[in-house]
Amino acid sequence: MINVVDTRVFALLNISVVGQSTYSEDNPYGELLNLGYANPKLAIRTIERNRDVILGIKVRLSRPIAGENDLQALKLAKEASSAVGLPLMVHIGDTHTPLPVILSEMSKGDVVTHSFRGSNGGILDDRGTVLKEVRSAMARGVHLDVGHGAGSFSFDTAEKALKQGVTPGTISSDVHQFNVNGPVFDLATTLSKFLHLGLTLDEVIQRASTNPANLFGFPMGLGTLKVGAAADVALFSLVEGDFQFVDALKQTRLGHQKLVPIATVKAGRIYGSSVQPVVRAG
């Protein structure tokens, strides 16, 4: 029996041929501890055969994943992304190589994810000031992505960065089995956290739709509501009340607006309900 799903999925190709299959709670050894698994030639060939669904290259550089190989792995990933003319997304945090050195290898159109993390290897120095190398990277076209996961988003970091004029280019949720029941829950909750942090509704929606569509070159006119584009629409209700939000460090903030998913339109077909939900504040 063949199950057919309607979800449209695009991917960033992990530079490691084993992807993330080696790393788990039971086996805490990442995909780049052995650089023999980082194969730019194979990545290039795979992308050329699948350009309709692969929109970039991904490399994860944290110590448990890459050990002391992070800079070499980054260069191999950059080799592949440059060859195919697609963006490189770099997962930072607790890296062997300091972030300023990592940023020096990145160029216009590349993406730093987990940018607003609260522990080692983030975008702030010990005094809470945005690193000058971060500003330099942004000035040459490197983008900051949120990537709110189980250990990679801090209200304190985001508040300090925003006060200094540093805003994420894209807002993503990084939902997986270890955070779907908190603190992340879903993308709508992550967007709501940035409403609380002071971004406008338009700014939040732009960073979850138009910006990533433009950054990663989504095909078929996705990420826009222009006439003639694919009829993909996420419908939300903006609910007023008192809502407690939690970051990856278990710090809380009390927000007063929350985006709640109502329905999805994919290629003109409606999924879910257009009926307003009943949401209890608290």
C-alpha positions in Angstrom: 0.0 0.0 0.0 1.4 3.4 -1.0 0.5 6.4 1.2 0.4 9.7 -0.6 0.8 12.9 1.4 0.0 16.4 0.2 2.8 18.2 2.2 5.3 20.0 -0.1 8.8 19.6 1.4 12.0 21.2 0.4 15.4 20.4 2.0 18.8 21.6 2.8 21.3 18.7 2.2 23.5 17.7 5.1 27.1 17.8 3.9 27.6 14.5 5.7 26.5 11.5 3.7 25.0 9.9 6.8 23.0 13.0 7.7 21.9 13.1 11.3 21.5 9.3 11.6 24.5 8.8 13.9 23.5 11.2 16.7 21.0 10.4 19.4 20.6 10.3 23.2 21.8 6.7 23.1 24.6 7.4 20.7 26.0 10.9 21.3 28.4 10.9 18.4 27.8 13.3 15.5 28.0 12.9 11.7 31.2 15.0 11.3 33.5 13.4 13.9 34.7 11.4 10.8 35.4 13.8 7.9 35.3 10.9 5.6 31.5 11.3 5.6 31.8 14.9 4.4 31.8 14.5 0.6 31.4 17.7 -1.5 31.5 15.9 -4.8 28.7 13.6 -3.8 26.7 16.5 -2.4 27.1 18.4 -5.6 26.0 15.5 -7.7 23.0 14.8 -5.5 21.9 18.5 -5.7 22.3 18.6 -9.5 20.0 15.6 -9.7 17.4 17.0 -7.3 17.4 20.8 -7.7 13.6 20.8 -7.6 13.6 19.9 -3.9 17.1 20.7 -2.5 17.5 24.5 -1.9 20.9 24.6 0.0 23.6 22.9 2.1 23.5 22.4 5.8 26.4 21.8 8.2 26.2 21.3 12.0 29.3 22.4 13.9 28.7 21.9 17.6 31.4 19.9 19.5 29.3 16.7 19.9 28.6 16.7 16.2 31.9 17.8 14.6 34.4 17.8 17.5 37.6 19.6 16.3 36.7 19.1 12.7 34.2 22.0 12.6 36.3 24.4 10.5 37.3 21.7 8.0 33.7 20.6 7.7 32.6 24.1 7.2 35.0 24.6 4.3 33.9 21.3 2.7 30.3 22.4 3.0 31.1 25.8 1.5 32.9 24.1 -1.4 29.7 22.3 -2.2 27.4 25.3 -1.8 29.6 27.5 -3.9 29.8 25.0 -6.7 26.0 24.7 -7.0 25.3 28.4 -6.3 23.0 27.7 -3.3 23.0 29.0 0.3 24.9 27.4 3.1 23.2 27.1 6.5 25.6 26.8 9.5 24.4 25.4 12.8 26.4 27.2 15.5 26.8 26.9 19.3 29.4 25.3 21.5 31.9 25.0 18.6 35.6 24.2 18.8 36.3 27.1 16.5 35.2 30.6 17.7 32.2 32.1 16.0 34.2 35.1 14.4 36.4 32.6 12.5 33.3 30.6 11.4 31.7 33.8 10.2 34.8 34.7 8.2 34.2 31.7 6.0 30.6 32.7 5.2 29.4 34.9 2.3 26.4 36.7 1.0 23.3 34.6 1.1 24.6 32.2 3.7 22.6 31.6 6.9 23.6 31.3 10.6 21.0 29.3 12.5 20.5 29.1 16.3 21.8 32.7 16.3 19.9 33.8 19.4 21.1 31.0 21.7 22.0 31.7 25.3 25.0 29.6 25.9 28.5 29.2 24.4 29.2 30.3 20.9 26.4 32.8 20.4 26.4 36.3 18.8 27.0 38.2 22.0 30.3 38.7 23.9 30.7 38.3 27.6 29.3 41.8 28.2 26.2 41.2 26.2 27.3 43.2 23.2 26.8 41.9 19.7 30.1 40.8 18.3 31.6 43.2 15.7 32.2 40.2 13.4 28.4 39.4 13.5 27.7 43.0 12.3 30.4 42.7 9.6 28.9 39.4 8.4 25.4 40.8 8.2 26.7 43.8 6.3 28.1 41.6 3.6 24.8 39.6 3.3 25.0 36.8 5.9 21.5 36.1 7.4 20.6 35.4 11.0 18.0 32.6 11.5 16.4 31.8 14.8 16.1 28.0 14.7 14.4 27.8 18.1 15.1 24.3 19.4 15.5 22.6 22.7 18.7 24.4 23.5 19.1 27.2 21.1 16.9 30.2 21.9 17.3 32.7 24.8 14.9 35.6 25.6 17.8 37.4 27.2 20.0 37.1 24.1 17.2 38.1 21.8 16.3 41.1 23.9 19.9 42.3 24.0 20.4 41.8 20.3 17.1 43.6 19.3 18.0 46.6 21.5 21.2 46.8 19.6 19.4 46.8 16.3 20.2 43.2 15.3 17.1 41.4 14.0 16.7 37.9 12.6 16.2 37.7 8.9 14.2 34.5 9.3 12.2 32.9 12.1 12.2 29.1 12.3 11.1 26.6 14.9 13.4 23.6 14.6 10.7 21.3 15.9 11.7 17.8 16.8 10.8 15.0 19.2 12.6 16.6 22.2 10.9 20.0 22.0 7.5 19.6 20.4 6.0 19.3 23.8 7.9 22.3 25.0 9.5 24.8 25.0 9.0 25.1 21.2 5.7 23.4 20.5 5.3 24.9 17.0 6.2 27.7 14.7 3.2 29.8 15.7 4.4 29.8 19.3 7.9 30.9 18.2 6.4 33.7 16.1 4.3 34.7 19.1 7.5 35.0 21.2 8.9 37.6 18.7 5.6 39.5 18.9 6.2 39.7 22.6 9.8 40.8 21.9 8.6 43.8 20.0 8.4 42.9 16.3 5.3 43.9 14.5 2.9 41.3 13.1 4.0 42.2 9.6 7.7 41.8 10.5 7.0 38.4 12.2 5.0 37.0 9.2 7.6 38.3 6.7 10.3 36.4 8.5 8.4 33.2 8.3 7.2 33.5 4.7 8.6 36.0 2.3 12.1 36.2 3.6 12.8 32.4 3.7 11.2 32.0 0.3 13.4 34.7 -1.2 16.5 33.5 0.6 16.3 29.9 -0.4 14.8 30.5 -3.9 11.6 28.7 -3.4 10.2 27.7 -6.8 6.7 28.2 -8.2 6.2 31.6 -6.6 5.9 30.3 -3.1 6.1 32.6 -0.1 3.9 35.3 -1.6 0.3 36.1 -2.0 0.8 37.8 -5.4 -1.7 37.1 -8.2 -0.7 34.0 -10.1 1.4 32.5 -7.3 0.7 29.0 -5.9 -2.3 29.3 -3.5 -0.4 28.3 -0.3 -1.7 30.2 2.7 -1.4 29.7 6.4 -4.4 31.1 8.3 -3.9 32.3 11.9 -6.0 34.0 14.6 -4.2 36.6 16.7 -5.6 36.0 20.2 -5.4 38.6 23.0 -4.8 37.5 26.6 -2.1 36.5 29.0 0.3 33.8 27.7 3.4 32.4 29.3 6.2 31.7 26.9 9.3 29.7 27.8 12.7 29.7 26.1 15.3 27.0 25.9 16.9 28.0 29.2 13.5 27.7 31.0 13.2 31.5 31.3 9.7 32.8 31.0 8.0 35.9 29.7 4.4 36.9 29.9 3.0 37.9 26.5 -0.3 39.3 25.6 -0.8 38.1 22.0 -0.6 34.7 20.5 -0.8 33.4 17.0 -3.1 30.3 16.8 -3.2 28.2 13.6 -6.7 28.0 12.0 -6.3 26.3 8.7 -3.9 25.7 5.8 -4.5 26.2 2.1 -2.1 24.2 -0.1 -2.3 24.7 -3.8 -5.9 26.0 -3.4 -7.1 23.1 -1.2 -8.2 23.9 2.3 -7.0 21.7 5.2 -8.3 22.2 8.8 -11.1 24.4 9.9 -11.8 28.1 9.2 -13.8 28.3 12.5 -12.3 30.5 15.1 -10.8 28.4 18.0 -11.7 28.9 21.7 -8.4 29.7 23.4 -8.1 30.1 27.1 -5.6 32.7 28.3 -3.0 31.7 30.9 
